[in-house]
Amino acid sequence: MDQILALLIAALPRALMLIASKIFTDTFFQKILTKIILSALNYAAALTTNTVDDQIVAEIERALNTPLQA
């Protein structure tokens, strides 16, 4: 019984690290991809002279930065 308990305690930090890395990685990549997309859209909108694309980019940015309602 002591060996099983020792084994479980030894495996606990690794399991917690795997869970934390999964959570932080998903959140991290989502934030990075959002910034890349918004930067590309703002750059593309700046290349034109009309304001329609600027408004569309502003709407996309607002939608991406708004938290989802549960």
A tleap script that builds the chain and sets N, CA, C and O, in Angstrom:
source leaprc.protein.ff14SB
mol = sequence {
  NMET ASP GLN ILE LEU ALA LEU LEU ILE ALA
  ALA LEU PRO ARG ALA LEU MET LEU ILE ALA
  SER LYS ILE PHE THR ASP THR PHE PHE GLN
  LYS ILE LEU THR LYS ILE ILE LEU SER ALA
  LEU ASN TYR ALA ALA ALA LEU THR THR ASN
  THR VAL ASP ASP GLN ILE VAL ALA GLU ILE
  GLU ARG ALA LEU ASN THR PRO LEU GLN CALA
}
set mol.1.N position { 0.819 -1.197 0.000 }
set mol.1.CA position { 0.000 0.000 0.000 }
set mol.1.C position { 0.860 1.257 0.000 }
set mol.1.O position { 0.556 2.230 -0.690 }
set mol.2.N position { 1.937 1.227 0.781 }
set mol.2.CA position { 2.820 2.380 0.841 }
set mol.2.C position { 3.492 2.642 -0.501 }
set mol.2.O position { 3.724 3.791 -0.875 }
set mol.3.N position { 3.801 1.576 -1.217 }
set mol.3.CA position { 4.451 1.743 -2.514 }
set mol.3.C position { 3.513 2.390 -3.527 }
set mol.3.O position { 3.935 3.230 -4.322 }
set mol.4.N position { 2.254 2.004 -3.500 }
set mol.4.CA position { 1.270 2.588 -4.412 }
set mol.4.C position { 1.078 4.064 -4.099 }
set mol.4.O position { 1.026 4.892 -5.008 }
set mol.5.N position { 0.974 4.393 -2.823 }
set mol.5.CA position { 0.811 5.782 -2.410 }
set mol.5.C position { 2.037 6.601 -2.794 }
set mol.5.O position { 1.893 7.728 -3.269 }
set mol.6.N position { 3.215 6.075 -2.603 }
set mol.6.CA position { 4.438 6.772 -2.980 }
set mol.6.C position { 4.502 6.985 -4.489 }
set mol.6.O position { 4.950 8.032 -4.956 }
set mol.7.N position { 4.057 6.002 -5.239 }
set mol.7.CA position { 4.043 6.114 -6.693 }
set mol.7.C position { 3.061 7.189 -7.154 }
set mol.7.O position { 3.364 7.965 -8.061 }
set mol.8.N position { 1.894 7.231 -6.533 }
set mol.8.CA position { 0.902 8.252 -6.876 }
set mol.8.C position { 1.404 9.654 -6.527 }
set mol.8.O position { 1.230 10.593 -7.304 }
set mol.9.N position { 2.014 9.786 -5.379 }
set mol.9.CA position { 2.557 11.091 -4.971 }
set mol.9.C position { 3.684 11.517 -5.899 }
set mol.9.O position { 3.804 12.700 -6.218 }
set mol.10.N position { 4.507 10.580 -6.337 }
set mol.10.CA position { 5.601 10.894 -7.257 }
set mol.10.C position { 5.076 11.307 -8.626 }
set mol.10.O position { 5.689 12.137 -9.297 }
set mol.11.N position { 3.958 10.743 -9.045 }
set mol.11.CA position { 3.399 11.050 -10.366 }
set mol.11.C position { 2.566 12.324 -10.369 }
set mol.11.O position { 2.304 12.878 -11.437 }
set mol.12.N position { 2.148 12.798 -9.217 }
set mol.12.CA position { 1.274 13.968 -9.128 }
set mol.12.C position { 1.880 15.229 -9.734 }
set mol.12.O position { 1.190 15.887 -10.512 }
set mol.13.N position { 3.113 15.613 -9.436 }
set mol.13.CA position { 3.653 16.835 -10.046 }
set mol.13.C position { 3.703 16.763 -11.574 }
set mol.13.O position { 3.419 17.750 -12.252 }
set mol.14.N position { 4.060 15.609 -12.107 }
set mol.14.CA position { 4.110 15.470 -13.560 }
set mol.14.C position { 2.715 15.625 -14.161 }
set mol.14.O position { 2.557 16.285 -15.187 }
set mol.15.N position { 1.721 15.036 -13.545 }
set mol.15.CA position { 0.349 15.140 -14.037 }
set mol.15.C position { -0.136 16.593 -13.984 }
set mol.15.O position { -0.763 17.080 -14.925 }
set mol.16.N position { 0.155 17.267 -12.892 }
set mol.16.CA position { -0.245 18.674 -12.779 }
set mol.16.C position { 0.458 19.550 -13.809 }
set mol.16.O position { -0.146 20.471 -14.358 }
set mol.17.N position { 1.720 19.270 -14.072 }
set mol.17.CA position { 2.461 20.036 -15.085 }
set mol.17.C position { 1.882 19.803 -16.476 }
set mol.17.O position { 1.780 20.741 -17.266 }
set mol.18.N position { 1.508 18.586 -16.781 }
set mol.18.CA position { 0.900 18.293 -18.081 }
set mol.18.C position { -0.433 19.017 -18.249 }
set mol.18.O position { -0.723 19.558 -19.316 }
set mol.19.N position { -1.230 19.023 -17.203 }
set mol.19.CA position { -2.516 19.716 -17.253 }
set mol.19.C position { -2.299 21.221 -17.405 }
set mol.19.O position { -2.953 21.853 -18.234 }
set mol.20.N position { -1.404 21.795 -16.629 }
set mol.20.CA position { -1.134 23.234 -16.700 }
set mol.20.C position { -0.567 23.621 -18.057 }
set mol.20.O position { -0.948 24.653 -18.611 }
set mol.21.N position { 0.329 22.821 -18.598 }
set mol.21.CA position { 0.911 23.154 -19.898 }
set mol.21.C position { -0.137 23.110 -20.991 }
set mol.21.O position { -0.086 23.915 -21.921 }
set mol.22.N position { -1.076 22.200 -20.905 }
set mol.22.CA position { -2.155 22.110 -21.890 }
set mol.22.C position { -3.029 23.362 -21.831 }
set mol.22.O position { -3.376 23.923 -22.870 }
set mol.23.N position { -3.381 23.796 -20.637 }
set mol.23.CA position { -4.233 24.978 -20.475 }
set mol.23.C position { -3.518 26.229 -20.944 }
set mol.23.O position { -4.072 27.010 -21.718 }
set mol.24.N position { -2.290 26.427 -20.482 }
set mol.24.CA position { -1.565 27.645 -20.824 }
set mol.24.C position { -1.190 27.679 -22.295 }
set mol.24.O position { -1.168 28.755 -22.894 }
set mol.25.N position { -0.898 26.549 -22.886 }
set mol.25.CA position { -0.531 26.511 -24.293 }
set mol.25.C position { -1.706 26.914 -25.168 }
set mol.25.O position { -1.533 27.712 -26.088 }
set mol.26.N position { -2.889 26.387 -24.909 }
set mol.26.CA position { -4.065 26.732 -25.696 }
set mol.26.C position { -4.376 28.223 -25.591 }
set mol.26.O position { -4.636 28.881 -26.599 }
set mol.27.N position { -4.350 28.747 -24.386 }
set mol.27.CA position { -4.618 30.166 -24.178 }
set mol.27.C position { -3.556 31.026 -24.838 }
set mol.27.O position { -3.872 32.034 -25.469 }
set mol.28.N position { -2.311 30.638 -24.696 }
set mol.28.CA position { -1.207 31.382 -25.277 }
set mol.28.C position { -1.336 31.449 -26.797 }
set mol.28.O position { -1.231 32.528 -27.380 }
set mol.29.N position { -1.564 30.308 -27.438 }
set mol.29.CA position { -1.663 30.295 -28.892 }
set mol.29.C position { -2.883 31.060 -29.384 }
set mol.29.O position { -2.828 31.688 -30.442 }
set mol.30.N position { -3.961 31.021 -28.654 }
set mol.30.CA position { -5.148 31.769 -29.049 }
set mol.30.C position { -4.855 33.269 -29.035 }
set mol.30.O position { -5.236 33.988 -29.959 }
set mol.31.N position { -4.182 33.737 -27.994 }
set mol.31.CA position { -3.862 35.163 -27.908 }
set mol.31.C position { -2.894 35.575 -29.011 }
set mol.31.O position { -3.059 36.631 -29.622 }
set mol.32.N position { -1.888 34.747 -29.265 }
set mol.32.CA position { -0.905 35.062 -30.301 }
set mol.32.C position { -1.564 35.094 -31.671 }
set mol.32.O position { -1.326 36.019 -32.448 }
set mol.33.N position { -2.388 34.099 -31.979 }
set mol.33.CA position { -3.057 34.073 -33.280 }
set mol.33.C position { -4.011 35.253 -33.448 }
set mol.33.O position { -4.120 35.807 -34.541 }
set mol.34.N position { -4.689 35.634 -32.395 }
set mol.34.CA position { -5.572 36.802 -32.459 }
set mol.34.C position { -4.779 38.053 -32.789 }
set mol.34.O position { -5.203 38.853 -33.623 }
set mol.35.N position { -3.630 38.234 -32.142 }
set mol.35.CA position { -2.804 39.418 -32.417 }
set mol.35.C position { -2.262 39.415 -33.839 }
set mol.35.O position { -2.202 40.461 -34.485 }
set mol.36.N position { -1.869 38.245 -34.330 }
set mol.36.CA position { -1.352 38.152 -35.695 }
set mol.36.C position { -2.448 38.487 -36.705 }
set mol.36.O position { -2.214 39.233 -37.655 }
set mol.37.N position { -3.632 37.940 -36.499 }
set mol.37.CA position { -4.746 38.197 -37.419 }
set mol.37.C position { -5.115 39.671 -37.413 }
set mol.37.O position { -5.316 40.266 -38.472 }
set mol.38.N position { -5.206 40.262 -36.236 }
set mol.38.CA position { -5.566 41.674 -36.152 }
set mol.38.C position { -4.493 42.566 -36.775 }
set mol.38.O position { -4.813 43.561 -37.425 }
set mol.39.N position { -3.240 42.220 -36.580 }
set mol.39.CA position { -2.162 43.003 -37.191 }
set mol.39.C position { -2.224 42.919 -38.707 }
set mol.39.O position { -2.052 43.929 -39.390 }
set mol.40.N position { -2.466 41.742 -39.237 }
set mol.40.CA position { -2.560 41.573 -40.688 }
set mol.40.C position { -3.764 42.327 -41.251 }
set mol.40.O position { -3.665 42.958 -42.304 }
set mol.41.N position { -4.891 42.263 -40.558 }
set mol.41.CA position { -6.076 42.982 -41.023 }
set mol.41.C position { -5.868 44.490 -40.979 }
set mol.41.O position { -6.255 45.194 -41.912 }
set mol.42.N position { -5.265 44.993 -39.910 }
set mol.42.CA position { -4.993 46.432 -39.825 }
set mol.42.C position { -4.022 46.877 -40.908 }
set mol.42.O position { -4.185 47.953 -41.483 }
set mol.43.N position { -3.017 46.062 -41.191 }
set mol.43.CA position { -2.062 46.382 -42.251 }
set mol.43.C position { -2.759 46.425 -43.611 }
set mol.43.O position { -2.542 47.345 -44.399 }
set mol.44.N position { -3.594 45.424 -43.877 }
set mol.44.CA position { -4.310 45.373 -45.155 }
set mol.44.C position { -5.285 46.537 -45.286 }
set mol.44.O position { -5.434 47.102 -46.370 }
set mol.45.N position { -5.948 46.899 -44.195 }
set mol.45.CA position { -6.894 48.012 -44.234 }
set mol.45.C position { -6.178 49.337 -44.468 }
set mol.45.O position { -6.737 50.243 -45.088 }
set mol.46.N position { -4.963 49.456 -43.985 }
set mol.46.CA position { -4.210 50.697 -44.167 }
set mol.46.C position { -3.737 50.881 -45.615 }
set mol.46.O position { -3.375 51.991 -46.005 }
set mol.47.N position { -3.737 49.841 -46.391 }
set mol.47.CA position { -3.288 49.925 -47.785 }
set mol.47.C position { -4.329 50.550 -48.695 }
set mol.47.O position { -4.004 50.959 -49.809 }
set mol.48.N position { -5.575 50.633 -48.244 }
set mol.48.CA position { -6.643 51.180 -49.075 }
set mol.48.C position { -7.032 52.569 -48.581 }
set mol.48.O position { -6.656 52.991 -47.488 }
set mol.49.N position { -7.799 53.267 -49.421 }
set mol.49.CA position { -8.210 54.632 -49.060 }
set mol.49.C position { -9.648 54.702 -48.567 }
set mol.49.O position { -10.062 55.731 -48.034 }
set mol.50.N position { -10.425 53.618 -48.734 }
set mol.50.CA position { -11.819 53.681 -48.273 }
set mol.50.C position { -11.907 53.365 -46.782 }
set mol.50.O position { -10.954 52.877 -46.174 }
set mol.51.N position { -13.057 53.651 -46.220 }
set mol.51.CA position { -13.232 53.447 -44.781 }
set mol.51.C position { -14.048 52.202 -44.445 }
set mol.51.O position { -14.188 51.848 -43.274 }
set mol.52.N position { -14.585 51.541 -45.463 }
set mol.52.CA position { -15.406 50.355 -45.214 }
set mol.52.C position { -14.561 49.259 -44.577 }
set mol.52.O position { -14.973 48.636 -43.598 }
set mol.53.N position { -13.383 49.030 -45.136 }
set mol.53.CA position { -12.537 47.979 -44.573 }
set mol.53.C position { -12.047 48.341 -43.173 }
set mol.53.O position { -11.855 47.456 -42.338 }
set mol.54.N position { -11.847 49.615 -42.911 }
set mol.54.CA position { -11.470 50.032 -41.556 }
set mol.54.C position { -12.577 49.698 -40.556 }
set mol.54.O position { -12.308 49.257 -39.438 }
set mol.55.N position { -13.822 49.914 -40.973 }
set mol.55.CA position { -14.952 49.596 -40.104 }
set mol.55.C position { -15.095 48.096 -39.894 }
set mol.55.O position { -15.424 47.645 -38.796 }
set mol.56.N position { -14.848 47.329 -40.943 }
set mol.56.CA position { -14.927 45.872 -40.822 }
set mol.56.C position { -13.853 45.363 -39.870 }
set mol.56.O position { -14.121 44.506 -39.027 }
set mol.57.N position { -12.646 45.887 -40.003 }
set mol.57.CA position { -11.557 45.481 -39.115 }
set mol.57.C position { -11.878 45.859 -37.674 }
set mol.57.O position { -11.591 45.092 -36.756 }
set mol.58.N position { -12.463 47.017 -37.468 }
set mol.58.CA position { -12.842 47.438 -36.114 }
set mol.58.C position { -13.893 46.491 -35.526 }
set mol.58.O position { -13.834 46.157 -34.343 }
set mol.59.N position { -14.855 46.057 -36.352 }
set mol.59.CA position { -15.867 45.111 -35.880 }
set mol.59.C position { -15.251 43.761 -35.532 }
set mol.59.O position { -15.603 43.158 -34.519 }
set mol.60.N position { -14.332 43.285 -36.370 }
set mol.60.CA position { -13.660 42.013 -36.105 }
set mol.60.C position { -12.853 42.111 -34.823 }
set mol.60.O position { -12.866 41.194 -34.002 }
set mol.61.N position { -12.152 43.225 -34.652 }
set mol.61.CA position { -11.347 43.414 -33.440 }
set mol.61.C position { -12.228 43.444 -32.198 }
set mol.61.O position { -11.878 42.868 -31.168 }
set mol.62.N position { -13.359 44.108 -32.295 }
set mol.62.CA position { -14.286 44.167 -31.155 }
set mol.62.C position { -14.830 42.770 -30.841 }
set mol.62.O position { -14.949 42.394 -29.675 }
set mol.63.N position { -15.158 42.005 -31.884 }
set mol.63.CA position { -15.679 40.659 -31.679 }
set mol.63.C position { -14.654 39.726 -31.069 }
set mol.63.O position { -14.986 38.911 -30.208 }
set mol.64.N position { -13.392 39.840 -31.515 }
set mol.64.CA position { -12.352 38.980 -30.981 }
set mol.64.C position { -11.971 39.333 -29.548 }
set mol.64.O position { -11.537 38.466 -28.790 }
set mol.65.N position { -12.126 40.580 -29.179 }
set mol.65.CA position { -11.746 41.016 -27.828 }
set mol.65.C position { -12.902 40.940 -26.833 }
set mol.65.O position { -12.709 41.180 -25.641 }
set mol.66.N position { -14.090 40.610 -27.310 }
set mol.66.CA position { -15.252 40.490 -26.424 }
set mol.66.C position { -15.297 39.068 -25.859 }
set mol.66.O position { -15.269 38.105 -26.626 }
set mol.67.N position { -15.366 38.922 -24.547 }
set mol.67.CA position { -15.449 37.562 -23.978 }
set mol.67.C position { -16.758 36.890 -24.378 }
set mol.67.O position { -17.785 37.550 -24.534 }
set mol.68.N position { -16.706 35.587 -24.539 }
set mol.68.CA position { -17.894 34.821 -24.903 }
set mol.68.C position { -18.859 34.758 -23.722 }
set mol.68.O position { -18.440 34.638 -22.571 }
set mol.69.N position { -20.127 34.838 -24.015 }
set mol.69.CA position { -21.147 34.710 -22.975 }
set mol.69.C position { -21.477 33.231 -22.781 }
set mol.69.O position { -21.717 32.512 -23.751 }
set mol.70.N position { -21.490 32.787 -21.546 }
set mol.70.CA position { -21.778 31.367 -21.275 }
set mol.70.C position { -23.251 31.157 -21.041 }
set mol.70.O position { -23.683 30.030 -20.798 }
savepdb mol mol.pdb
quit
